[in-house]
Amino acid sequence: MPPAGYSGLQSGPGVMSQFTGMALWSVILGVLAVGVPILTALTTGGHIVYFYVIPIFGLIRGIQAVTRGLVIGGIVGIVLNVIGGLISLSIILSR
C-alpha cells in the first residue's frame, strides 16, 4: 500500500502501446521508404536506391492499424509512407 497522499503506479495503456502490430510494421516500412533513398543519395555517387512498392504496403498497414484502434501509430505510419511514396515518385519522374 502506498502511503496516503501518493498516487500509485499509473495503470492502463500508454502511448507506446499505439506502436504495436500493424502500426509498428507501417512505421518500419515508412522509415525504410524515407531513409534508404536519403542515405543512398548521401553516401553513393549518384546512384539512389528507392522503393516504389514498400510505401504502398506501409500505407495499407497504416490504414489497418487505424481501423484496429492504433490511431497514433497508424497515422505516423501513414504520414511516413506518403512521404516515402512522394520521394520515390519524384525520383522516378526525375530520371
ChimeraX attribute file (.defattr): number of C-alpha atoms within 10 A of each C-alpha:
attribute: neighborCount
match mode: 1-to-1
recipient: residues
	/A:1	5
	/A:2	8
	/A:3	7
	/A:4	7
	/A:5	6
	/A:6	8
	/A:7	8
	/A:8	10
	/A:9	7
	/A:10	7
	/A:11	6
	/A:12	6
	/A:13	8
	/A:14	9
	/A:15	9
	/A:16	9
	/A:17	14
	/A:18	19
	/A:19	21
	/A:20	15
	/A:21	15
	/A:22	23
	/A:23	31
	/A:24	22
	/A:25	21
	/A:26	34
	/A:27	26
	/A:28	15
	/A:29	26
	/A:30	28
	/A:31	18
	/A:32	20
	/A:33	29
	/A:34	22
	/A:35	15
	/A:36	16
	/A:37	20
	/A:38	15
	/A:39	12
	/A:40	15
	/A:41	15
	/A:42	12
	/A:43	11
	/A:44	10
	/A:45	8
	/A:46	9
	/A:47	11
	/A:48	16
	/A:49	15
	/A:50	23
	/A:51	18
	/A:52	16
	/A:53	11
	/A:54	18
	/A:55	27
	/A:56	20
	/A:57	16
	/A:58	32
	/A:59	26
	/A:60	17
	/A:61	24
	/A:62	32
	/A:63	20
	/A:64	18
	/A:65	27
	/A:66	19
	/A:67	11
	/A:68	13
	/A:69	12
	/A:70	22
	/A:71	18
	/A:72	18
	/A:73	25
	/A:74	31
	/A:75	19
	/A:76	17
	/A:77	32
	/A:78	27
	/A:79	17
	/A:80	26
	/A:81	30
	/A:82	18
	/A:83	17
	/A:84	28
	/A:85	24
	/A:86	16
	/A:87	19
	/A:88	22
	/A:89	14
	/A:90	11
	/A:91	15
	/A:92	11
	/A:93	8
	/A:94	7
	/A:95	5
